[in-house]
């Protein structure tokens, strides 16, 4: 997991001012962009070299102006206008030839860098587990992938070019200034250290402003995403006004932080510009005096003024450059919090077992597991054996650990070594992708993509034919529902399958799992949204399609479990009892009591009452 700082800026509460100052440590986040720049280093070097030539052309303009003005001012100098004018035209042409292509190349490079960043960002997110998504909300991830990556784009390409050209322009301007008048240059540059000091100290305060601005924007994205996903619940509970007020509060907080960052940036730019205006005043005063004394010419005075603008402009833009790099550093930190996050479940370094053919034997040996941050074990010494071609069922109350067993089988959790075996090999020795290709899991909560029914059912292999699709749909009890749709298999189900009922979505995800024909299929309570009649039909289809394949199904219904070859009852992470349907009924335990309640047999009212009393006692004990 990620071991870096979760926040580069300390907070003083929601919306409160941040007092922490930025430092070189924060700007150091930019070094993480160097691998992306190295891929295009020669392009960057060529562009920088070309733009430096363009800057030199700009720097030579005042020399031509100096020659032309002096030739018009002093009688002892021949009038020379055509030469400087022609030189200016040539310099303008050279600048255009260099500047336009260089800018286009740099822009393409910045877009490519953001493309590479987003790919790596998305790639790492794909392999994350529950702990990651508990830490980063969907809206926050969207904000980082879009807003923060865009913030990095300018600094990743143009920022370094800007830095190089600022240094070159300063050096070139200072060279010509000292060449024309050493004394005036010294006086003119006296305010420069104050500009640098002001820029340094003000830049230290920028980092937390930009960091908080990006985090506030992420909160807006998170709230909007969650709101849209839960729009039906909001409307059903008449909470539209409440949500509008929540969004207004979060949006107002973002605007405040955005304005605060902009105000600080504007104040910094104003302060530095104000200090740099002292230098032109010195030129007008002392430079004018030198002209009257005849120590410098009017052309030199004009050229000197132009060079001063060339020097002070980069100094004044230091504030803008620092704000760009500071904002990019804050965004880089947020991006790499995700990019550097190590998946909690990953292939072992010694994964050497190759899966050529799976027999379908899955064995859980004393499986124990505790979720990160959990106070108690979700599973405690669970022993379950699934033989090839067998179907077993797992029953238990909510929170008894049923889903955790299935997650451990496909390594959705960090399965401990030596506890889960596939065909006699520890599943930790298998490549995760290979493991999940042979063990299919249909999750408890159905999810459909905003695509057609056909595209959803053939998600793993779009080349599947209609015959396979209809076979799986029939087995899942979905075929009649598909035929009733206007466009059949080509019907678009909408985002998260919103156009389908809960039962239809559940059967669609079941069909998507059945069509894969994996050697082992794990069904996590896939019949909870269907009626008893449909359930019986699905059970029949399941046996028809998977008569020689291994299946584990989780259910809360005895009517579902009774069809399994063997049944395990879990309670508080432990195996309470196991056996066939008839064996468990004869034991008169939890399973028999549950069957009595669900079958609504009056003669077994005593069993029902006994189970209810037991549950009530456990609740009192828990309290």
N, C-alpha and C positions, 0 to 999 in steps of 0.2 A: 504494500500500500504506500501511498504518498507520504513521505517523511519530511517534506519541506514545510515552510510556514503557510498556514491557511490564509493569513491576511497580512499584507505588507504594511498596513496602517492600523494602528490601534483605534478603537472606537470608544466613544463616551456615551453610548446609547443610541437608539434609533433616531437618526437625524441630527445627533449632537455633533458639535465641532470636533475635529481631530487635531490633537496637539503634537503628534509625532512628526518629526522632521525627516525629510528624505536624506539619503546619504549615498555614497558610492556603492554601498551594499545593494541598494535598490536599483540603481542604474546597471549594476552587474548582471541583472536578469537578461539584459540585451545580448550577453555573450552566448545565450542559448540559440540565438538566431544565426550565429556564425556558420554552422554546418549548411544552412540553406543558402547563405551567401557564397560559400565556397564552390557550390555547384555552378555558379555563374560568375566566378571570380574574374575570368578573362574578359567577359562582357563588361563587367563592372569597371575593370581597369581601363579598358579601351574607352568606355564612356567618360570616365573621369579625365583621362588624358585629353580626349576631344574637347570636353567642356573647359579644361584649363587653357587650351589654345583659344577657345572662344573668349574666355576671360582676359587673356593677354591682348586679344584684339580690342576689347573694350578699354583696357588699360592704355593702349597706344593712342586712343582718340584725343585726349587732352594735349598730347605732344603735337598733333597736327593742328589743333586749335591754337596752341601757343605760337606755332610758326606763322599761321595766317594772321592772327591778331597783331603780333609784333611787326609784321610786314606792312600792315595798314597804319600802325601808330608811329613808327619811327622812320624818319626820312633817310637815314643811312642804310636802311634795309630795303632791298628791292621787294616790290609788291609780289606776293606769291599766294595766289588763291586756288589756281587750277590744280597744283600739286597736292595740297592738303585735301581739296574736295575729291579728287580722284582717289586718293588714299582712303578717305572715309567710305567711298562707295565700295572699294575693294574689301575693306574690313567688314562692312555690313553684309556683303555677299558671302564672305567666308563664315561669318557668324551664323547666317541663315542656313548655309549648307551643313554646318556642324550641329547647330542647336536643335533643329527640328528632328532629324533622325535620332540624335542621342536621347531626346526626351521621349520619343516613341519607344525606343528600345528599353529605356529605364522603366517606362510605364508597363510594358509587356513583362519585364522581369519582375516588377512588384506584383503584378497579377499572378504570375507563375509561382512566386514565393507563397502568396496567400493560398493558392491552389494546393501546393505541397503541404502547407500547414494544416489546412482543413482536412486533407486526406489522412494525414497522420492522426489528427484529432479524432476523426470519425472512426478510423481503424482501431484505435485504442479503446474507444467507447464500446465497440462491438464485443469485446472480450471481457467486459467487467461483470461483476457479480452484485448481489444485493447490497453489500456494504457501500459500494460506490454510489449506487442510485439512492441510497439513504442520505448520502452526503451531498450529492449534487442533484438538484431538481431538474426536470426536463427544461423548464423555462430558463434556468441558469445556464444549462449546457447550450441552449440555442443562442443565448446572448453572447457567450464566450466564443462560439463557433462563428458568429456573424460580426457582432460589434467589435469585440476585442481583436479579432483577426484583421478587420479593416483598419483598426487603430494602429496596428503594427505595420501595415503595408507601406506607408510613406517612409517610416524610419528605416525599414528593412532595405530599401533601395535608394530613394532620393535623399534620405537623411545623411547617409555617409558621403554621397556626392556633394551635398550642401556643405558638409563639414570640410571636405577637401578644398572646395572652391573658396570657402571663407578664408581658410588659412592662406591659400595662394593669392587671393585678392589683397589681403592685408600685407603680405610680403611684397607684392608687386607695387602696391600703392605707396608703401613706406619707402621702397627703393627709389622711386621717382621723386618723392617728396624730399628725401635727404639729398638726392642728387641736385635738386634745384636750390634748396636752402636748408642747411643743417639747423641754423638758429631758429627759424620759423617752425620747423618740424618739431623741435623739442618743446617749444611753447604750446604748439597746437595739441600735442599728445599728452600734455599734463593731466587732463581730465580722464584719460583712458583707463588708468588703474582703478579709478572710482567706479567706472562703468563695469569693469570686470568683477570688482568686489561686490557691487550691488547685485549683479546678475547671479553670482555664486550663492549669496545668502538668500535671495528671493527664490532661486531655483530649489533650494532645500525644502521650502514649504509647499512646493507644488505637488509632490508625489501623492500624499494622502488625499488631496483634493480630487485628483484624477482616479485614484483607486476607488474612492467612495462613489464617485460619479458612475463608474462602470458597475459597481455592485448595486447601486440604486436602479440602474437601467435593467439589470438582471432581475431584480425583484418585480419590476413592471412586467417583464416578459413572462416570469413564472406565474404571476397572478392571472395574466391574460390567458395563458395556456391552460391552467387549471380551471378557470372559469368557463372556457369554451368546451372543455371536456365534460364538465358537469352541468352544462346548461339546462338539461332536462330536469335534473334534481333541483336546481335553482328555481326554475319556473314552477315545478310541482309544489314547492314550498313557499311560493310567492315571495322570494327573497331578492328580486331584481334590484330594488332600491338599495338594499343593504350592500349588494355586490358593487353597484355603481358608486356608492360612498366609499367602499374599500378601495376601488380602483382610483377614485379621485384622490384619496389620501396618499396612496403609493405614488401616483403620478406627480402630485404636488411635491412630495419629498424628493423625487428625481429632479424636478425642475429647479428646486432650491439648490440641490447639490450641483446641478449643471451650471446655474447662474453663478454660484459661488466660485466654481473653477474658472468660468469665463471672466468674472470680475477680477480675480487674482491675476489671471493671465494678462488682462488689459492693463491693470495697474502696474504690473511688472514692465510691460512694454512702454507705458507712459513714463515711468521712472527712468528707464534706461535711455529713452529718446530725449527726455528733458536734460539729462546730464550731457549727452552728446552734443546738444545745441551750444554748449559753452565753446566748443572748438571753432565753429563758424564765427562766433563773436570775436574770438582771438584773431582770426584771419582778417576780419574786417578792420579791427583796430590796429593790431601790430603789423599785419601784412600791408594795410593801406599806408601806414607810416613808412615801411620799407620802400614802397613804390615811390612815395614823395621824396624820399631820400636818394632815390636812384639806385638802390642796392638790388632791386629786382625789377623786371619789366612788367608791363601790364599783362602781357601774354603769360608770363610766368605766374603772376598773381591769379589769373583765370584758371590756368592749368592746375595750380596748387589747390584752388578751391574745388575743382573737379576731383582731384585725387583725395582730398579730404572727405568728400562725399563717398568716394569709393571705399575709404577705410572705415568711416563711421557707420556707414550703412550695414556692413557685416557685424560690427560691434553691437549696433542697436538690435540687429536680428538675432543676436545670441539668445535673447529672451524667448523668441519664437522657436528657435532651434532646441533650446533646453526644454521648453514645454512639450515639443513634439517627441523628444526622446524620453521625457519623463512619462508622458501618457503612454508611449509605446512600452516602456519598462513595466508600468502597472498592468497593461494588457498582456504583456508577455508572461508575467508572473501568473496571471489568471489562466492563460492558455496552457502553460506547462504544468499547472497543478493537475490538469486533466491528462495531458500528454505523458507526464512522468508517473502517473498513478499506476502502480504495479497491480495487475489483476490478482485477485485473491485466489483464484483457481487457475492453474497453468500446468502445462506439460512438465513432467518431472525430467530432470537432466538425464536420467538414465532410461527414458522411455524407449524400449527396444522391441517390445512385443508387437508383431505385425498381425493384423487381423485379415486373414485370407478367407476363412469360413467360420461362422459362428454356429455352434450347436444349439445354444439357447439355454444353457444352465447358468443361473444367477444365484449366488449364495451370499447371504449376510451373516457374518460370524462375529457375534458379540459386538455388534455395531453400537457405538456410543458417539454422541455428537452434542456439542454445546455451541449455540450461535454466538458470534462475537458480541461481547457485552451482556450475554445472557447470564442470569443468576443460577439457573437450574439446567440440567441436561434435557435437551429435546428428545434424545433417544438414549436408552440405557440398557446395554447388553441385549440387543435385539438379534434373534437368530431366525432367519427365514431362508428356505430353500425353494427355488423355482426350477423344476426339472424341464428338459426340452419338451415342447409340445403341451405343457401343462398350463392351466389357468388357475391362479390363486387370487383370493380377495382379501382385502385388509379393511376391517371395520374399526370404528372407535369414535369417541366424542371429538368435538372441535378442539384442536390444540393437543391431541394425544400423540402427534408425531407421524401421522400417516404420510403426509406430503413430504416430510423430510426424508423418509425412506426412499421415495422415488427420486428426490433430488440428489441423494447420495449415489444412486445407481448411475446417473448420467453426469455426476460431478458438477451439478449446479451449486453445490456447497463444497468446501474443501474437505473431501472425504478422507478420513484417516487411513493410513496404510494398514494392510493386514486385516481389513474388516469386510471388504466387498470384493467378490471374485466373479469373474466372467470366464466360464469354461476352465476353471482352475487357475486362472491368472489374476493377480491383483489388478483391479481396474486402473490404479494409479500408474501402472506400467504401460498402459495404452495411450496412444495419441488421442487427445480429447475429441478431435473432429472425427476420427475413425470410430471411436466409442459411440458417439451420438449418431453416427450413420447406421449403426447396427442395433442401437437401442433407441426406440422412438418414445417420446413423451408427449402426451396430450395434456396440457395444463388445465387446472381447475377453472380458470377464468378465460373464456374464449376471446380470441382476438382475430379480427379479420382486417386485411388491408383494403384500402379504398381502391378496389379493382373489381373485376368480374368474378362471378362464382367460379368459373373455370380457372382463372388465374390464381385464385385463393386455394383451390383444391390441388392444383398442380404446382404449388409454390416451389417444391424441391426439384421438380423436373418438368418444365413447361412443355416438353415434347410428348408428354403422355397422350395417348389416344382417348377418344370419347368413351370407348368401351370400358377402359379401366376406370374412368371417372364415374360412369353410371353404376358400375359394380360397387365402388366404394360408397357412392351416394345411397344406393339401395341398402347396403349393409348398415349404414348409419341412420336409415329411416328418413333421408332427406330428399329422395327422388321425387316424391309427390309434391313437396314444397317447391322444388325447382321447376317442375312442369307447370305449376300454377303462376309462376313469375312471367311477366310480359315477354322478356327476351330469353327465358330459359337460362342456360349456362352462361350466356353473354350478358346477363343482368349485372349492372354495377351495384355493389352493396353499400357504397358510401363509406365515409370515414368510420373505422372501427365496426363496420357492418351495421350501421345505424338503421338501415331499411329493413333489417330482419328482426324477428322476435328473439327473445333470449334463448328459447329452445332451438330455434333454427340456427342461431350462431353456434350453439353448443354442438349441434349435430354436424354443422359444417366443419368445425375444427376436428371432430371425431373422424369424419370422412377424410380430412387431410392427413390424419395420422394413419388411418387404415390403408390408404392408397399406396403408402410407402412399402408395405409388406416387410417391415423390419423383423428380424429374427426374434426380438423381444419388444413388446409394446407395453408401455406404462400408461394407464388411464387414471387420471386424478379426478375422481368424482364427476365423470362426464355425463351422468344421467340425472343430475339434480334438477334440471329445468324441463324435463319431459314427463309426461304422464305414464301411468303404469302400463297401459296398452302399448304405447310407443316403445317403452323400455323393453318389453318382452320381444317386440319385433327387432329391436337393435341387438338384443342378446342372441337371437337366432342368427342374424346376419354376422355377428361377431364370430360365432362358432363356425359358420360356414366358410368365412374368409380365413380364419386362423385356426383351423382344426389341427394342424401339425406345427403350429408356432406357439411360442411362449408368451403369456400375457399376465400382467398384474393389474388388477383394477381396485380402485378405492371407491367405497360407497358408504352411504349412511343407511342404505336400505337392505334389509334381509332378503327381499325379493330379488335383488341383484346378486348378492353374495351367494345365494343358495345354489346358483348354477356353477360355481367354481369347484375345481377338484379339491381344493383345500382352503380353509378360511382361518385368518389370523385376526385376533381381537387385540387392539392396542389400547392402553390406558396409562396416561402419565409417562409416555415414552417407553413402556415395557409391554412385553407380550403377556396378556392376561390369560388367554386360552387359545387353543388352535385345534383344528380337526375338520372333518367334513361337516356338512349341514346337519346330518342325522346324529353324528357323534356329539356335536355341540348342543343340540337340543336335548339329548339324553343326559348331559351333564347338569342341566338345570341351572346354569350360571348366567352370566351377563347376556350372552348371545340368546339364550332361550327366553330370558325376560324381555329382551328387545324385540324378539320375534313375536312374543305375545302382545306387546303394545301395538306393533305395526300391523298385525293381522286383526286387531280389534276383536279378540275372542273374549266374550263375556265370561266363559267358564275359567279363563285364566286371569281374571281380574286381580286375584291375590298376587300373582307374579308381577303384574303391572304396578300394583300398589307398592310391592316390595322394592322394585327398581326405583320408583319415584322417591320413596323414603330414603333409599341409599344415596341418591343424588343430592337430596336435601341435606343429609347428614354431612356429605363431603363438602358442600358449599359452606355449611356452618363451621366446619373444621378449618376450611381455607381462610374464612374471615377471622 
